Amino acid sequence: MTEEIIELIHLRRNLKNNNTDESQEEYIKVRNEINRKTKLAKEAFLQEKCNEVGEMMKTGRLESAFKTVKTFFGTGKAVGL
């Protein structure tokens, strides 16, 4: 998360504690903005990691690529039927 998102989270926390109608409306706006920005930040982060893995695969560093993938998806234990 970026510093901007963290600042918005602190603002949202302060607005949530206020019980006025204006602060509740502002809380909803800030909450929605946080959701949008975190979704975009997550997408950018995952895209960056995918690009890293792709570069590792191209250069033949398969072990590093699979290690990076494993950090996101875990051990991959199959679920029994």
C-alpha positions as CSV (number, residue, x, y, z in Angstrom):
1,M,0.0,0.0,0.0
2,T,1.1,3.5,-0.7
3,E,1.5,6.3,1.8
4,E,-1.6,8.0,0.3
5,I,-3.7,5.0,1.1
6,I,-2.4,4.8,4.6
7,E,-3.3,8.5,5.2
8,L,-6.8,7.9,3.8
9,I,-7.2,4.9,6.2
10,H,-6.3,7.2,9.2
11,L,-8.8,9.8,7.9
12,R,-11.4,7.1,7.5
13,R,-10.8,5.9,11.1
14,N,-11.3,9.4,12.4
15,L,-14.5,9.9,10.4
16,K,-15.9,6.7,11.6
17,N,-15.7,7.8,15.2
18,N,-17.8,11.0,14.5
19,N,-21.5,10.6,14.6
20,T,-22.6,13.6,12.5
21,D,-24.3,13.1,9.1
22,E,-21.6,15.0,7.2
23,S,-18.8,12.9,8.7
24,Q,-20.8,9.7,7.8
25,E,-21.2,10.8,4.2
26,E,-17.5,11.7,4.0
27,Y,-16.6,8.4,5.6
28,I,-18.5,6.6,2.8
29,K,-16.7,8.6,0.1
30,V,-13.3,8.0,1.7
31,R,-14.0,4.3,2.1
32,N,-14.9,3.9,-1.5
33,E,-11.8,5.8,-2.6
34,I,-9.7,3.5,-0.4
35,N,-11.3,0.5,-2.0
36,R,-10.6,1.8,-5.5
37,K,-7.0,2.7,-4.8
38,T,-6.1,-0.6,-3.0
39,K,-7.6,-2.6,-5.9
40,L,-5.4,-0.6,-8.3
41,A,-2.4,-0.9,-6.1
42,K,-2.9,-4.7,-5.8
43,E,-3.3,-5.1,-9.5
44,A,-0.1,-3.1,-10.2
45,F,1.8,-5.2,-7.6
46,L,0.7,-8.5,-9.0
47,Q,1.4,-7.3,-12.6
48,E,5.0,-6.4,-11.5
49,K,5.5,-9.8,-9.9
50,C,4.1,-11.5,-13.0
51,N,6.6,-9.6,-15.1
52,E,9.4,-10.6,-12.8
53,V,8.5,-14.3,-13.1
54,G,8.2,-13.9,-16.8
55,E,11.7,-12.4,-17.0
56,M,13.1,-15.2,-14.8
57,M,11.5,-17.8,-17.1
58,K,13.0,-16.2,-20.2
59,T,16.5,-16.1,-18.7
60,G,16.3,-19.7,-17.5
61,R,16.2,-19.0,-13.7
62,L,13.4,-21.5,-13.2
63,E,14.1,-22.1,-9.6
64,S,13.8,-18.5,-8.7
65,A,10.6,-18.1,-10.8
66,F,8.9,-21.0,-9.1
67,K,10.1,-19.8,-5.6
68,T,8.5,-16.4,-6.3
69,V,5.2,-18.1,-7.5
70,K,5.2,-20.4,-4.4
71,T,5.3,-17.4,-2.1
72,F,2.0,-16.3,-3.5
73,F,0.2,-19.6,-3.9
74,G,1.7,-21.7,-1.1
75,T,2.6,-25.3,-1.4
76,G,-0.4,-26.2,-3.6
77,K,-1.8,-29.1,-1.6
78,A,-4.7,-30.6,-3.5
79,V,-8.2,-30.6,-1.8
80,G,-9.6,-34.1,-1.5
81,L,-12.9,-34.9,-3.2
